Amino acid sequence: MCDRLSLPSALRLAAERAHERTRDIVYDAQREVALNVLDAFLAQGIAESDLTGTFGYGYDDAARATYEALLARIFGTERVLARLSIVSGTHAIVVALAACAPSGSGILAATGRPYDTLRNAIVDDPRSLVARGRRYREIALCDDGTVDTGALQRALSEERASVVFLQRSRGYAPRRSIPVDECARAVRAVKAIDPDALVLIDNCYGELVEEREPTHAGADAIMGSLIKNLGGSIAPGGGYIAGTAAVVDRVAAYLYAPGLGDALGPTLGFGRAFVQGLFLAPAVVEQCLRGLDFAAALFDELGFAVDPQPGERRTDIVQAIRLGSSERLLRFAAGLQSAMPLNARFRPEPGPVPGYRDPVVMSGGAFVAGATIELSCDAPLRPPFDVYLQGGTSADHVRFGALSAAKSVAEL
């Protein structure tokens, strides 16, 4: 890779050191996850005919029923709603919040300010959940990035909330991601004060990274995208809500119509892609993590702050790299773009993105648009100028992309 990119000697040395630091990392969690997914497939007893889908209303869609049953086994939940009609992780989260916190009730965000587009949908937009009658509060994280369970319990004691919301991944915030064990601690804190409060967790970027999911730790529901981790780079679109039967029933009634529930929703011939993508997902996630550890080690060798550190136990597929200036950030994005399988000749330029306060620059060349299990990066142009590197279906592609980005930054 160094030869193909004609790297200068200093960058080549940093790459060699990064390779030595990360070559022997063992991904025990991914071995367990892969076996859990295989167990789900074997327990479900899938036949080829189960991959047949429907069009139109989607009644009795065998592929949908099979796919949702597999996800329910993997997440350890009573029910799953996984549909093409849920177009993104943000859509899944907002639908779940709206369904579980009716007008006049409260939503309490336990992990501080949500990422920009979600907070816009909850608070800032004229058609937001708050504008439609929900009350909303935020509890800041502790200085060490953990959930402030004391403040959370005090807030619940002062004013009841129908929903307590946690966001596992960092979004565009300079904070650590939230591991499942910490989700469990937050769930216990909530239920000790108000057993009826529903704990809903944004699981985007975190699926299949740890041995268990937040629903194994007591969360009432999790929400996310089907074209991130779970899609294995094959699923063509969609989002999901997984949790208790009561929560999923409420979401289905809100998403479709009362009385229709989850009985409709065609897979449009994509059932095979959903199921096969899920089977491949653990291997793809492991490849992604291997590549991100190398990227972390490389930029650490080059003197940049990185989070997580190489080899540190991860809870999602996002690597933050603090570049310190808009010039470096734009160079990073351009270098990464030049390593993409699609649109490698394009040059990323910052621009407005709906829901974000600052211009955002993005690099991506995904075969499924927006599938951040495929290699990409994005970042708002604001201090401290962190770039968020995410995804990668093969470790070698992530390594190559990281080296290309580092070369571009070094040429400033």
Buried (B, 14 or more C-beta within 10 A) or exposed (E): BBEEBEBEEEBBEBBEBBBEBBEEBEBEBBEBBBEBBEEBBEEBEBEEEBBBBBEEEBEEBBBBBBBBBBBBBBBEBBBBBBBBBBBBBBBBBBBBBBBBBEEEBBBBBBBBBBBBBBBBBBBBBEEBBBEEEBBBBBBEBEEEBBBBBEBBBEBBEEEBBBBBBBBBBBBBBEBBBBBBEBBBBBBEBBBEBBEEBBBBBBBBBBBBBBBBBBBBBBBBBBBBBBBBBBBBBBBBBBBBBBBBEBBBBBBBBBBBEEEEBBEBBBBBBBBBBBBBBBBBBBBBBBBBBBBBBBBBBBBBBBEBBBBBEBBEEBBBBBBBBBBBEBEBBBBBBBBBBBBBEEBEEBEBEBEEBEBBBEBBBBBBBBEBEBBBBBBBBBBBBBEEBBBBBBBBBBBBBBBBBBBBBBBBBBEE
